[in-house]
Amino acid sequence: MEHRFENVLPEEIEKRSFEIITEELGDIQLDMEKAPIIKRVIHTSADFDYVHNLCFSDNVVQIALSAIKNGASILTDTKMASVGINAGKLGAYGGKVYCFISDQDVAQEAKEKGSTRAAVCMEKASTIPEPLIIAVGNAPTALIRLDQLIRSGQIKPVLVIGVPVGFVNVVQSKELIMLSGVPYIVARGRKGGSNVAAAICNALLYSL
């Protein structure tokens, strides 16, 4: 069997990938504001299910872009997500990328409480003074604790990106966030991941 490869220059691979995505979407019409986010998630995952799985609250893209322009920071639940976000682009507007998952105080508190480090990270997030986008790509416990903190008035993120992947409490935790009253971008169902969380953040940053 002969394999035929496209002759694509390294700097053109991403551009060609997005062209293929657009071709394969065919007659599917994406909302203009949401399209860059959906396409970047597909680009990251090679999974077209995200056309249907990604859920957006009203005006969330404009809310997010305005927040970033005004110096919002991004907090993630994994190092993988945090290193995948374009910190330079975010920093140009005054924002930072935070991830507390490896902090000693977080590990100690989680052990004492019998909780997960991801849940304790959400508590620590409430100490960040600037507007905050919270991007969860791994731990449903982070979303569950975040929902509690939102409802008790201890934290009010400008946006929650809820895309943990897996089987235990994943679906339910995402539904909680969609009912929490805060702006959200959620991958409904079991699919997601740290790469998806980072892709959504970058899609927002690249839209500026």
Protein Blocks (a to p, Z undefined) as FASTA:
>chain_A
ZZddddddfklmmmmmmmmmmmmnmmaccdfklmmmmmmmmmmnopaklmmmpccdehkl
mmmmmmmmnopacddfbfklmmmpcfklmmmnopacddfklpmklmmmmmmnopafklmm
mmmmmmpmbdcddddfkbmmlmmmmmmmmmnopaccfbdcdfbecjeoklmmmmmmmmno
pacdddehjbecjklmmmmmmmmmmmZZ
